[in-house]
């Protein structure tokens, strides 16, 4: 552990208590989504500055960070945005009409009995015609590995996991209701390009970004019809730096010694933390022992605003977790890491590896 430098602000008792509570807190998770940062949210939220009035998530997906931030009162207002317009329609329905969307899912879930594969194909065809939120919810809860995938024409084309029927309707009703209670009346839902969501970001806000990893997805990610340009994205980060916006970025990672993605440009002056995300499930299935690390980047404005970097990391025992298991076997190991961005050098890049 790195000892705190003189003058760095320690966590208040209230902040420490809230960070610790999240370790045991049950945060709702109504939408399964491949790449969700649900398991790493305590580490991410530990980097939030105190008293942020608004959290903006331009690549919201399952909105796992927003839900955890709302549950732990890390922000009072929220913007969840995504280029996937049907997904944002689903979020509007879950926040604004939780019982209505739960009822629609329940009808579909019961109607599939005895013809699950055929029914999935029928719902998928209907969704590609009318983009109904209830249809998308059913598909997300039944598709392989919760991996959303659209073809070049914009049609949802992921196959079903034939081993599962989807989350029980009453269990899902509670998940949706809890999410609605956390977000209703204080959340703006936006369907659009990430740049549109970032235009409104102010210095007092906190922005969390989890774009498609370039090393994994290249410039084409099946969750979106359009790709993500690395050059355009890093230019947007420079604009945020110029406006002194506080942001946290999940972007690349590594599996043992294999690195995914191009490194962030040094002129961005980002502070990088490698989070131990546990053993790779796919590698374990293939008989390999591979530990994955996900990189978290903190903006210069955030490092200066907080005066410290306070993080935790998740280690998960080598146990397979099922797709819809809401209580996997996990253990939390907490660490305090204190660093400060040097003002004298705009080219310096600090890195901290959070140990297991």
N, C-alpha and C positions, 0 to 999 in steps of 0.2 A: 504494500500500500504506500502511496506517495503522501508524505506528510503535508498538511496545509501550509501554504506560505503565509507570512505575516500579512494581516489586513484582509484575508479572504473571509467572506461571511459564512458562518456555520449555519446549518439548518436550525430553524426554530423548533421548539418542542411540538408545536402544532403541525408543522410540515412533516417532521419525522413521524409523528403519530399517524397522519394521513397516508404517508408512504407505506408504513407498516401495515395499516389496515387493508390496503389493496391486495396484499399478499394473500389474505384470507377472504376478501370480499368476493361475493358472487356477482359477476357482471353478466347481464343478459347477452345472448349470442344467437339471435334469430336467423341470421343469414350465414351459412357456411360458405367460405370463399377461399380458394387456393391462394396461398401467399399471405393470408391474414396474419397480422402481428399480435394476435390475441395473447399468445403465451409470453410475449416479450413486453407487454404493456407496462408492467411495473418498472422495468428498466427505462422505458421511454418516458413515462410520466415523471420519473425521478429527475429528469433533466428540464422539466418545465419550470419557468420562473414563477414565483408566487404572485397571486392576484392578477392573473391574465384575464382581461374581460372577455376575450373571444378566442376560440380555437378554429382554425381553418384547415380542412382536409381536402386538398384538390384531387386526390386519387383515393376516394373514400372506400370503395369496395364494400367490405363488411362493416365499415365504420367502427372497428374494434377499439381504436385509440379514442375516438370521440365518446363511445359508450363508457369506457373506463375513466376518462377524464370527467365526464358528467357524474359518474358514481362517486368519485373521490373529490368532487368539487374543485377540480384544477382550473376550470373556466366556468363562466356563467352563461355564455352564449356560444353557439356553434354554427359553422358552415360546413356542410358535407356536400362535396361536388364530385362528379365523375363524368367522363365522356360517354359512359354507358347509360343512355337515356332511359331504357326500360328499368334498369336497376334503380335509378333515382325515382322513377314513378312508384316502384315498389316501396322505397323508403318513405315517400310521401304517404302512401297508404298505411304503412305500419305505424307511422307516427300519428297521423291524423284520424285514422279509422281502424284501430287495432282489432276490434271485434269483427268488423266486416271482412278484412283480409284473412283473419283466422277462420271464419266461416267458409270462405271460398276454398281455402286449402283443405278444410275438413271434408267438403263434398268431393273434391278430386281424390283425396286419399282413400275414402271409402269406395269410390266408384272404380278404383283400379283392381279391386279384389278378384283374384283368379285369372287376371289377364294383364299383369303388371307391365310386361315388355310392350305388348301391343298398345296399351293405354298410354304409356310414356311417349311412344312415337306419335300417337294422336295428339296429345297435349303439346308436344314440340311443334308439330305442324300448325296447330291452331295459334300457338304463341308467335310463330314466324309470320302469321297473317295479321294478327290484331294486337300483339304485344301487351296482353292483359297481365297486370301485376300478379294475380293469383296463379296464372300459368307459370310465370317465371319462378315464383317461390317454389312451386311443386318441382320444377326441373332442377333448381339449385339443390334441393334436398334429396334428389334421386340420382343426379348425374355422377359419373366416375370421379372420385377424389375431390368433389366439389369444385372441379376445374371448369370454369366458364370458358366456352370457346365459340367464337363466331367465324364463319367462313368469309371469304372476300366479298360476298354479296350482302353480308350483314345478317345472315341466318344463323340462329343457334344450332350447332351441329354436334354437340357433345353426346356421347352414348350414355345409357343408364348403367348404374351399378346394379346388376341383376340379383345381387345377394341381399339387397335392402329395399324396403318399401318406403323409406323416408321417415322423418321424425313423427312420433305420435302426435296427432292433432291437439290433444289437450296439453301436452308438454310444450308444443310450439306456441299455443295460445298464451301460456304464461310468459314465455320468452318475449313475445311481441308486446304483451301488455307492460312488462317491466321496461322494455326499451322505450315504449311510448311515454311512460311516466317520467323517464329521465330526460327525454328530448322535446316533448310537446310544449309549444309556446316559447321555445328559446332556440329553435334550430331552423336555419334556412337551408333548403335542399335545392341544389343547382345542377342541371344537366348541361355540361359544356366542357370546353377545353380548359385545361388546368391554368392556362395563362389568364383567362377571364377571372378565375377565382383569386389569383394572386394580385391582380390589379388593385383590388380593394384592401389588401393587407396593409396594416398600419404598424408603427413601431411598438405600440402597446399590445398588439396581438401576438399569438404564438401560432406558427404554421407547422403542421406535420405533413411530410410528403413521403409516400411509399410508391414511387412510380415503378413500372415494369423494369426489372433488372436487365440491363443491356447484355450482361454476360450470359444470361439464361435465355432471354427473349430476342436478342438482336434488335433490329428496328421494327420487328413485326411481332406483336403480342396478340394471341388469339382472343384475349378479353376485349380487345378493341379492334375496330375496323381500320383505323389509322394507326401508324407507328409513332414512336417517340424518338425524335432526333436528339442525340447526345449534345451536339453543338448548340441547338436551340435551347435545350433545357439548361445547360450551364450558363448560357447568356441570361436566362431569366433569373438564375441565382445571383449573378453579378448585379442585376437590377435591384434585387432584394437587399443585397449588401449595401448598395448606394443609398437605399431608403432606410437603412438601419432596421430592417425587419428581422425579428427573432424567428429562426426556423430550425427544425430538426429533420434530417433526411436519412431514410433507409434506402440504400441504393445498391451496394454490391456485397460480396461476401466471399467465403472460401470454404472448401471442404478439405480438411487436412492441409496439404500444401498446394492444392489446386485453387487458383484465384479466378473468380468470375467478375467480368466487367472491367472497363477502363477506369483507372483511378481518377478521382476528382482533380481538376486543375489546381496547382499550388497557389495561383493568384487569388483563389477564393478564400484562402486562410481558414479552412474549416478544421475543427477539432474532431478527430476520429476516435471512436471507441469500437472495439470488436467485442460483440456479445456472443458468449457461448450458447448456441441454440440446441446443443445436445447431439446425440448420434443421428445420422441420416437414416430415416426409416427405410427408404428404398435400398440403400447400401446394405443395411442389416438384413433385409429380405434376400439379398444376393450373397450373403455370407461374408460381407466385408465390414470392417470396423472403421467407420468414417465419422469424424466429429465435424459438425458444421459451425461456422461463425458468420454472423451477420453484422455488417458495418453500420454504425450510426454516426452521422456527421452533424456537428453543432455549428451554427453560424457564428461569426465574430460578435455580432450584436448580442446574441444569446449568452455567449461566454462572458462578455463584459457586463451584461444586465444582471446575471445571477452572481457573478463574482466567484463562482465555484462550479464544479461538475460533480453531481451527486448521482450515482447510478447503482443499479443492482443487476444481477444476471440470473438467468434461469438455467438450471441443470435438470435434465429429465433422465430418469433411470431408463435403462435399455428395455423398455416394455412397449409392445405394439399397442397403440391406442386406436379404437375404432372411429369411423368417420363421424359418428354422431354422439360420441362419448363426451359428456359435459364435465366429467370429473376424472381426467387422466391422472395417473400416479406421477406427481411432480414434487420437487423439493426446491425450496428457495435458499439461495446463498447470497447474503447481502454484503456488499463492499462499498466503502466510501473512497472515491478518487477525487483528489483536489488538484486542479491545474488552472492556469490562467494564460490567456492568449497574450503574447508579448506585443505591445503597441509599436515597438521600434522596428519590427520587421513585418512587412506585408507578404513575405514569401515563406514564412515559417509555417510548418504544418506539424501539429502535435498529434501523437498517437498514443492511446492507452489500450492495452489488451486486458480485459477483465478476466482474471484467472478463474479456473474451476476450483 
